[in-house]
Amino acid sequence: MGESNRTTGFAAEYAAVRDLPTDELVEKYAHLVRRIAYHLGGRLPASVDINDLVQAGMLGLMEAARKYAGDRGANFETYAGIRIRGRCSMNCAGWTGCRVRYTAGCGA
């Protein structure tokens, strides 16, 4: 019985996020971009500008907002975090060697 209530709650959450316009999703989850960018930036060389990571992460967030389908079982924050990290990893590739990217969690 508890499982049914939990499933219903997830469905309501997916519907609420899915119905938000893209720009509202981006505004609501912009804090996630900053959190991930600062987390990754702390593991990268000082030459990497945190603002570049934030900019790349925002592109990932916008992509996530456009492509999110809540019926696949992941909540939006989880899905967006993957997209944000992916976008940051694309930028990390130009700044660092493979060892640093792997250590920072930027991919590879």
N, C-alpha and C positions, 0 to 999 in steps of 0.2 A: 504494500500500500504506500509506503514511503517512497519507493522507486517511482511510482506513478506521479506523485506530487513533484518529485525532483525533475522528471521528464517534462512535465507541464511547465515548470518554472524555466527550464532551458528553452523550450519552444517559445515562451513569451519573451525571453531575453533576445533570442534570434530575431523574432518578428519586430521588436522595438528597434534593434540596431539596423536591420534591413530596411526599415521604413524611413530612417533618417537620411536626409540629403547628404551627398558627399561632403560638402563644405562643413556641415555640422559635425560629421564624424571626424574630420580632420581637426577641427577646433577642439572637440571633446577629448581627443587622444593625442594632442600635440605634446603633452607632458611625457608621454611614453617615448617619443622621439628623443627628447632631451635626456631622459634617464638612460636610454640605451647608448646614446652618443657619448655621454660623460663616462659611462661604464667602459665602453670600448676605448675611448680616448685616454683613459688612465693606463691602458696597457700598450699604447702605441708610442713611438718616439715623439719627443717634444716638438719636432718639426711639423707634426700633423695638427692642423688648425681645427679646433673643436667645432667652429662654425661651419666648416666644410662637411664634417660628419653630420651635423644637424641638418644642413641643406640636403645632403644625400638621403638622410633618414626621412625627411619630409616628402621627398619624391616617392619613397617606399610606402609611406603612409597613404599618400594620395592614390597610389596604385592599389593598395589594399582596400581602400574605401570604394573604389570603382569595381573591384573584382570579387568582393566578399559575397559568399553564399552561405548563409547560416544553416542551411539544411544539411551541411556536410559534417556536422558534429563538433566543430571548433568554435569557441567564442571569438569575438572580433579582436579582442586584445591579444590573444595568442596568435591569431593569424597575422595581425598587423606587425607584431614583434618579429615574426619570421621574415616578413617582407622588408621591414626596416633594417634588420641585420644583414639581409641579402644585399640591399642597396649600399649599405656602408662597406660591405666586403668588396663590392665592385670598386669603390674608391680606395680602399686599403691596398688593393693590388698595385696601384701606381706609386704608392708611397714607401712600401716596405718589402722586405724579402719574405719568402714563404714561412720561415721559422717564426717571425714576429706575427704574421697574420694568423698562424695556427695558435700561437700562445694567446693572442688577443681574442680568439673566438670569432675571427672575421672570415672564417672559411678555410679552404685548402684542405 
